[in-house]
Amino acid sequence: MSLTAKTKEELLRTPIGAKSAAAAEASALVRFAGKLDASIHGVTMIADFAEEAVARRLILILETLFMSSPKFAVVSPGSATKETKYEVRLDTGVEALYRRLNLRTQSGHLVVGMPPQIVSGEIAEVEAAWRGAFLARGALTEPGRTAALEVECPCEEAGLALVGLARRLGCHIRMRETRGVERVHVRDAETIGVLLSRMGAPLARLEWDAKLREKQAQMRGGQRLATFDDANTRRSVHAATVAAQRVERAMEILGDDVPEHLAEAGYLRVEHRQASLEELGRLADPQMTKDAVAGRIRRLLSLADKRAAELGIANTRGKDTKAT
């Protein structure tokens, strides 16, 4: 079972709890997985999920706390979807439900990001909202390689709201766009651990931490520093360290404009400063040749140096590019 599946399974065992927290979780489930469909018969709310248990949990909350009568359906793979989806559909009382979930304002406008009542609410509501967002569209990859916790967002505003909620939990994260989809993206291992705990998945955090330590031990064992006295090894380590420093500067210069495939190579170089290009290639997901890794890093540095020249700031070698 994947870490994503294990995490969601644990989160689904979290008791529904207080009404305010349950409402916050339901709001996030609907906001990140739902949409409104207007027709001559009225407005319908449709939320689809990859896991049946998540859909059942939303139905339970809506039936128990809001006396709604949503329908459950299984959508088989076809032209609209490549995988089986589990759908929650509400045909009546949609407007009233959206108001009670604070997804519609008193003036009748739909909330674009997340309800301000949740953003400024109690910490239990903030944690529940993050739990709902992760259950709806979250994923967690294995430690090592390009490990990350991600939540796919329906729009930039919803993602920014989730970033703000994470900040209230003491976590500083960022958004990025991948293949036209906005995502909240967390790479820092400690931050991922904190979010897992705050959402209600302490066992998943323990497994995450254990796998992280295992990967780090493998990396330390794989670094050939026992032959550090060898001149060639010293030169290689020095070159790798310098390259990592240049990559860090490149990421600062480009900010969120770093192409994803170049960013992944850059993150590997920074995180594993003394690893060889061949080792970095094995750590990549999918794996790459050392020439492919080197090529991506060269393109990243070249792109950053070009941007630095345009902005008149120091490039990746620390040289001032302002016109004299």
Residue, then its C-alpha position, 0 to 999 in steps of 0.5 A: m500500500s502506498l504512503t498516500a493510501k496509508t495516510k488517507e486510511e488513517l485520516l478516515r479513522t479520525p472521529i467526526g468530532a465537533k460540528s465546527a471541525a466537521a463543517a470545516e472538513a466538509s467545506a474543504l472536501v467540497r471545495f477541492a473535489g466539488k463543482l456546481d452544475a446548473s440546469i433548468h431543474g436547478v443547481t446540483m453539487i457533484a464531488d468526485f473522489a478516487e477513494e470510495a471511503v472518502a466519498r462515504r465520509l463526506i456523505l456521513i458528515l452531510e447526512t449527520l450534521f446538515m440533514s442533507s440527502p446526497k446520492f452516491a454513485v460509481v463512475s466507471p472508466g471511460s471517455a471522461t475518466k481513466e480511473t474509477k471515480y466515486e461521486v457524491r451528488l446533491d440535487t436539492g438544498v444545494e444553496a442552503l448547504y453551501r451557505r451552511l458550509n460558508l462556501r457562499t457569502q451572505s450576499g450570494h457570491l461563491v467563496v473563491g478560496m476558502p471560507p474566512q470563517i475557517v481561515s481565521g477560525e479555531i486551530a481544530e478547524v484549520e487542521a480539519a480543513w487541511r485533512g479534508a483537502f488532503l483526502a480530496r486531492g492529496a498525495l504523499t510520495e516516498p522519502g528520498r528521490t523527489a519526495a513531496l506532499e502535494v494537494e491539487c487545487p481547483c484554483e490559485e485562490a484555493g491553493l493560497a488559502l491552503v498555504g495560509l492555513a498551513r502557516r497557522l499550523g507553523c508550516h511555511i509552504r508554497m504553490r506551484e503550477t504543474r501541467g496547468v494545474e495549481r498545486v500546494h507543494v511541500r518538499d521539506a521533510e520536517t514540514i511534511g511530518v508536522l502536517l501529517s501529525r496536525m491532519g491526524a495521521p501520527l502513524a503515517r508520520l512515524e512511517w515517513d520519519a522511519k523511511l526518511r532515516e533509512k534513505q538518509a543512511q543509504m545516502r551516507g553509505g553510498q557517498r564514497l568519501a572514504t577515499f577522500d585523500d584521493a585527489n580526483t575524489r577531492r576535486s569531484v566533491h569540490a566541483a559538486t559543492v560548487a555546483a550545488q551553491r550555483v544551483e541554489r543561487a539559480m533557484e533564488i534568481l528564477g523563483d517560481d519560474v523554474p521549469e519543473h524538470l529542471a527544478e527536480a534536477g536542481y533539488l537533487r543537486v542541492e539536497h545531495r551536495q557530495a553525490s556524483l552525477e551518476e548517483l543523482g541519476r539513480l535518485a531521480d524519479p524516473q531514473m536518468t543518466k548522468d549526462a541527462v542530469a548534467g544537461r538539466i543542471r547546465r540549462l538551469l544555470s544558463l537560464a538563471d544567468k540569462r535572467a540575472a543579466e536581464l535584471g542586472i543582479a549577481n549571477t550564479r557565479g556571484k558576479d555582478t551583471k550590472a552594466t558598467 
